[in-house]
Amino acid sequence: MSTGSVKDGLRGFVRFFRDVMGEDAYRKYVSFHQSSGCTGPMLTEREFWKDKMDRQDSNPEGRCC
């Protein structure tokens, strides 16, 4: 097995793990915002995560802990 394929496999695993943990949520938001024709301003990444956490705190039903 070559070093390049090991690195590619590790990168794929890290990307998968980040996606499972929800780290890709802002990237998905940006993609949706750009493709949907939204006329409002796009949230910054900081604003996005604050809004997401505020919504989760106000409605904690979906969390396990």
C-alpha positions in Angstrom: 0.0 0.0 0.0 1.5 3.4 -1.0 1.8 6.4 1.2 -0.5 8.4 -1.1 -3.3 5.9 -0.8 -3.0 5.8 3.0 -3.1 9.6 3.1 -6.2 9.6 0.8 -7.9 7.0 3.0 -7.2 9.0 6.1 -8.5 12.2 4.5 -11.6 10.4 3.5 -12.1 9.1 7.0 -11.6 12.6 8.5 -14.1 14.1 6.0 -16.6 11.4 6.8 -16.2 11.9 10.6 -16.6 15.6 10.3 -19.8 15.2 8.3 -21.2 12.8 10.8 -20.5 15.3 13.6 -22.3 18.0 11.7 -19.2 20.1 10.9 -20.3 20.4 7.3 -23.6 22.1 8.3 -22.3 25.6 7.4 -21.0 24.5 4.1 -24.4 22.9 3.3 -26.1 26.2 4.4 -23.9 28.2 2.1 -24.5 25.9 -0.8 -28.3 26.0 -0.3 -28.3 29.8 0.2 -26.5 30.3 -3.1 -28.5 27.8 -5.1 -32.0 28.7 -3.8 -32.0 32.3 -4.8 -32.4 33.7 -1.3 -32.4 37.5 -1.4 -31.5 38.0 2.3 -27.9 38.3 3.4 -26.0 35.1 4.1 -25.1 34.5 7.7 -21.4 34.5 8.6 -20.1 31.2 9.9 -20.1 32.6 13.4 -23.7 33.8 13.1 -24.8 30.5 11.6 -23.4 28.4 14.5 -24.8 30.8 17.1 -28.2 30.6 15.5 -28.0 26.8 15.3 -27.0 26.5 19.0 -29.7 28.9 20.1 -32.3 26.9 18.2 -31.1 23.6 19.8 -31.1 25.2 23.2 -34.7 26.4 22.8 -35.9 23.0 21.5 -33.7 20.3 23.1 -36.0 17.4 22.1 -33.8 16.1 19.3 -30.6 15.7 21.5 -29.7 12.6 23.4 -28.2 14.3 26.4 
